[in-house]
Amino acid sequence: MFLLLGFVGAYKNQLGLLQIFIGSLIVILLLQLIAVIVGFTLRNKADTQLYNNLINSLPVYKSQNSDVVHEWDRLQQQWACCGVTNSSDWKIYGNLTQPPNSCCVSNNCGPSPVSDNSTVYFNQGCYQAARSLFFRYSKALGGVSLFFFFIEIVGLILAIVLLRDLKNNYGSV
């Protein structure tokens, strides 16, 4: 919609539409800048919140809450991880004698407890897997956002130059 304002304003030499376009573009750029600042400052809080939520959900797994069981099993199998930091979290925080079957590489640890030091369990904790996934995609998202931010800056500069040119030549047309 804003692009249409800018296009029509430039094509028809409408100063009012160009001014609305420039004002809207400035507001959008300021909102993007605020979002980047807020996202950057709240990143550590989100990281701590993720860790605490994962730790707090381990004891709920034992109560057979179907949503928690399903999500932990899906998470561990899909991301090839076990527990929050490692498989011993299930004993420490989850009060289980052994990690769930979804923690095992083959998705079946067998009826007898297996040593946590063996390669039967996934080595990586789910907290680290989630952090690495977040940081991998946040770099790509940041790069794309930065690209569009600079494109918007160029568009803003061109719109201001056009508006200034139209104002200077408005009487001579």
N, C-alpha and C positions, 0 to 999 in steps of 0.2 A: 504494500500500500504506500509506504514512504517512498519507495523507488518510483512508483507511478507519479507521485507528487513532484519529485525531482525531474523526471523525464518530461512531464507536461509543462512544468515551469520553465525548463530550459528550451523546449521546442517552441512554445508559444510566447516566450519572453515575458512570462508572468512573474513579476517580482515578488508578489505575495506568496505564491506557491513555493518559490525558491527559498524564501525566508522561513516558511513552515518546514520545508525539507531540511534546511540547515539546522534549525532549532531542534527538530526531532532527532537528527543525526547526533547532535551534541549530547542530548539526553541519553540516547542509546549508548554512546561511548562512555559517558559517566557511569551509567548503570553497569556496563561491562567491567569498568575499572573497579567499581565497588565490589562486584562479585568476585573478582580475582583477589582483591585484598582480603575479603571475608573468607574465601576458600583457603587462602594461604595461612591465615591466622588460626583458623579452626581445624587445620589438618591434624595437629597433635592431639587435640581433644577428641577428634574422631578416631584416631589411632588407639588412644586409651580406652575409649568407649567400646570399640571392637573387641579388644583384649578382655575387658571386664565382662562383656556380654557372653563371649565364648566360655570363659571360666564359669560364670554363673549358670550356664545352661547344662554343664556336665552333670551335676547332681539330678537334674530334672530327667535326664535320659534314663536313669535307673527306675524312675517312677512309671516308666512305660507311657509317657505322654506321647501320643502317636505323631503329633506334629514335630516335636523335638527329635524323636527317634528317626523319623523319615528324613528330616533336614540334615542331621548329623551323618546318617548313613550315606545320603546322596553327596554331601560335601566331601566326606572322606574318600569315597570311591571316585568321584569326578575329579577331584584335585589331587588325588594320590597323597593324602596326608593322614596323620593320626593324632588325635588329641589337640590341645591348644599349642603346646610347644613340642611335645613328643608323646609317645604312647603311655608313659608313666602318669600322665595327667588323669587318665581314667581311674587309676588306683588312688591317687592323692585327692583329687577333687570330685570325681564321679563315684567313689566308693564301690567300684567294681573290682572283682578279683582278677579280671583280665580285660583288655580292650575288646570292644565289640567286633564282630566278624567283618564289618565294613572297614575296619582298620587294617585288615590283613591284605597282603598283596593279592592273594588268590580268592579273597572274599569268603574264606572259610578257614578258620584257625584250628578247627578240630575241637573235640570235647575237652581235652586236657589243656591246662594253661601252658603257654609257650613263653620262653624267656623273652623279655623286652629287648635284649641285646641281639637277638637273631634277626635275620633279614626277612622274617615272616611279616613283620609290621612295616608300614610305610615309615620312612626315616624322617620326613619333614612334618612339622607341626602345621595345623591348618591356619594358625595365626600368621605364620611366615608366608604361607602360600597365598593367603588373602592380601597381605601387604605387597608381595611381589607383583601380584596381578593388578592391584590398585596403582602402584607406581608405574608399571609398564603402560597402562592405559592413560594415566594422568599425563605422562610425557607427550603422548600422541595428541590427546585432547588439548593440552597447553599449546602445542605447536600449531594445530589447526586454528585455535582461538587467536593466537598471535598473528597468524597470517591474515585472518579476516579483520582483525583490529587494524592492521596497517592498510588493508584495502579500504576500510571505512575512513581512515585518516586521509588517504589520497582522494577519496570521493568528497570528503568535507572540504579539503583545500581547493579542489577543482570547482565545487559549487560556490565557494566564497569568491574565487577569482571571477567566475561567470557573473555572479550577482554584482560584484563591484564594476565589472565591465558594462553590464546592462544599465546600472545606475549612472555611470559616466556618459554613456552614449544614448540614454533614454530620450533626451530632447532632440537629438539629431536624426532620429529615425523617421 
